[in-house]
Amino acid sequence: MIAIPTRDWGKKLRFAGSFLRRRLVHVNLQLLYTCNYRCRICDFWAEAYRDKPRLSAAQTTVISEKLNQIGPQIISIGGGEPTLHPELVEIVRALARHHFPVMISNGSMMTPVLARALFQAGMVEISISLDYADPQKHDAQRDAPGAFAKAVEALEILHANRTHPEQRVNMISVIMDDNLAEVEPLLRRCEEMGITFLLTLYSRSRGSKPARPPAADVSRQLLDLKQRHRHFVALRGYLERFSQAITEGGVGPCHTGRNLCNIDSQGNLTLCIDRLDDPAGNIFTDDMRVIERRLRQKHRANPCRDCWTSCRGSIESLLYGKRPWLNLLDYFQMTRPVPLKGRF
């Protein structure tokens, strides 16, 4: 989840209405599949995706307008590596007209000019992936020498070039079998930089990637870290179910299709990034209300409970969690403004 800028009151109120009615509120948007890294935990850079098209700024404007028919969305811009897209700033501007664009990046292409342009265009939040406190481990995971240094530099650049206090910069880590002990050193680095820390649980649902689950008591360890580090802003309701996801092979029921969905680089809408071969429709050719109805139908027929990634886990913890007020308290901590010249 993200901070909704207070200056966007119209969008904010419409979004709140959709959220309270448990409608679609989060869209993962794959601009392109191109990536300059070869991460061991991802396969979008592989040959099977190399010939896929990328979305243009004009197409993204259409997407923004059509999604607005059902209400403002948090639109998570991804890929591939989104900063490789030559029209990224224009795309953010088109999405920000009606929605709340956020982005996850490896940080390799970030510059002060690009950072400021993205925030001026309306970017609400940018997260940079960093999975290990050990530079050699992170570089090996990304199959890219210097990846760690570039990620840290990107975080510093982004934090220094925000244009509104509501805009947030996060470090985000994928929790796997070999990096749980890396979380606290990463948290200390976040504290030094004055930024916040998020994480997501590794998923092997797409393709044939190996299982890499962390220890079964992962929830206890993460909740202990959250208690001791205020920069760790992930929702407690999300962290509490990590161990369940490990021991039971996932968390159910899944609310993709009802509260969140994926749009790929061809405009196809699916329940999630792991269901690219089962679209509910195409945003360029189909009526948005029809697509929304089909997504809900797929949601009701969906038995999947295989993942517990942050895109669904944070939203579902707020909407359906056992302790909603505690999650709301965490949410306000996660989204409170950070002074432009200050630290979290």
HELIX and SHEET records of a PDB file:
HELIX    1   1 TRP A    9  LEU A   20  1                                  12    
HELIX    2   2 GLU A   47  TYR A   49  5                                   3    
HELIX    3   3 ALA A   57  LEU A   67  1                                  11    
HELIX    4   4 ASN A   68  ILE A   70  5                                   3    
HELIX    5   5 PRO A   82  LEU A   84  5                                   3    
HELIX    6   6 LEU A   88  ALA A   96  1                                   9    
HELIX    7   7 PRO A  112  ALA A  121  1                                  10    
HELIX    8   8 PRO A  135  ARG A  142  1                                   8    
HELIX    9   9 ALA A  147  ALA A  160  1                                  14    
HELIX   10  10 LEU A  180  GLU A  182  5                                   3    
HELIX   11  11 VAL A  183  MET A  193  1                                  11    
HELIX   12  12 VAL A  218  ARG A  228  1                                  11    
HELIX   13  13 ARG A  236  LEU A  239  1                                   4    
HELIX   14  14 PHE A  242  GLU A  248  1                                   7    
HELIX   15  15 MET A  288  ARG A  300  1                                  13    
HELIX   16  16 SER A  310  TYR A  320  1                                  11    
HELIX   17  17 PRO A  324  THR A  335  1                                  12    
SHEET    1   A 9 THR A 196  LEU A 201  0                                        
SHEET    2   A 9 ARG A 168  ILE A 175  1                                        
SHEET    3   A 9 GLU A 125  SER A 129  1                                        
SHEET    4   A 9 PHE A 100  SER A 105  1                                        
SHEET    5   A 9 ILE A  74  GLY A  78  1                                        
SHEET    6   A 9 HIS A  26  GLN A  30  1                                        
SHEET    7   A 9 LEU A 260  ILE A 263  1                                        
SHEET    8   A 9 ASN A 268  THR A 270 -1                                        
SHEET    9   A 9 GLY A 281  ASN A 282 -1                                        
END                                                                             
